[in-house]
Amino acid sequence: MAVTYLKRASKTPETESATAQHVVNEMLAEILQHGEEAVRSYALKLDKWSGAIIMTEAEIRRTIEKVPAGVKKDIDFGVKQVHDFALAQKDSIKDFSVELYPGVTAGQRVIPVNVVGCYAPAGRYAHIASAYMTVATAKAAGVKSIVACSSPFRGGGMHPYLLYAFRAAGADIIMTLGGVQAIASMAYGLFTGREADVLVGPGNKFVAEAKRVLFGKVGIDVFAGPSEILVLADETADPEIVACDLVGQGEHGVESPVWLITTSRPLADKVMRRVPELIDKLPPLAKEAASGGWRDYGEVILCDTREEAAAKSDEYAPEHLEVQAADLDWWLEKLTAYGSLFLGEESTVAYGDKCSGPNHVLPTRRAAKYSGGLSVHKFVKTLTWQRMTKDAAVHIGGVAARISRLEGMEAHARTADARLAKYAPGQSFDLGTPVKE
């Protein structure tokens, strides 16, 4: 029984976090003090954008007229897949009521938040799928007001395809803003007068840090870092497909970890030879990103047994987890920590990232040990309620009074005392020992 690292990362995803924290704290303080003026200043300085922030309906129509019909059809398909999956998620949580004790009825209401801010980045790539992943899911949850932001794309206005994705998914207000200034504007309700209850969407380390700092004032989807992939493979896997999938996810950026855990040494050797070859054939932008990720963060781990492989995978708790191995049901039952799971060669991360249905906004940096990805549940609140008869209030009151006094909380106990005196006058009850200090 052994775990052997055939390739080990020279870096960890926790890179330059101190720099991001300093920059973000400074920007948020400036925006909090000077509001929209500071946001416009950052938009001009960082994105060279001096145009309107909120897009008018006429501008939206003019821009999406440029989108070819075939592109619209593909985006519409992705929107429907994501929306339908989110509706199925919503159906899994329902209002209910239950009688817990004679006369004591308690229940749950599932209510959407009022305002959601959705961010889609457009720096290295225009993240079209991110636009509808966030907005369509919020729409399925029943959110009343959805504000969407993306930065100007390469010196111009918002990318037409990304804009169409926002609109097709159901965004109510669309703003041409990127980075920290976009996150802050949605959180503080700048330009719209609608403060976000929840902020969602992927972004660079500055966007992620801004969401982390603002968490508490607003809800957020996940604490995000660079995108990750882990492939679990045995001797039945196709090394060409495994290598291709690792490189595919490495395209996200130079800090994106790509990991292979396998029980087959021949497969590991073939993949390690093939990955650099595939990277070398990529266009310049993707080649730069994938080569850095593989060089500095790539790992290949050889395990003696599938049990060891599964345990190691759970330790890493990857954002994206592919299983290319025999007996997929065993892996589905065994694995417990991942953002999203892709079972079998036929199902790959790129499908999930773009249009298969489940959301692609997922936990990274081992957050999958305690959190799932973005879902309709992020946009709803499960609120509890209770009601009881006077007879039930008498019974519950005695227990509540005694426990309150055991805790030293006399004022709590007296709220029970008052009801017992009103609902059962003249009766004697054990109300515990009154608190003297």
Beta strands, then each sheet from edge to edge (+ up, - down):
strand 1: 3-7
strand 2: 96-101
strand 3: 104-112
strand 4: 115-119
strand 5: 145-150
strand 6: 173-176
strand 7: 198-200
strand 8: 219-220
strand 9: 229-233
strand 10: 258-262
strand 11: 299-303
strand 12: 320-324
strand 13: 340-343
strand 14: 380-388
sheet 1: 1+ 11- 10- 9- 12- 13-
sheet 2: 2+ 3- 14+
sheet 3: 6+ 5+ 4+ 7+ 8+
end
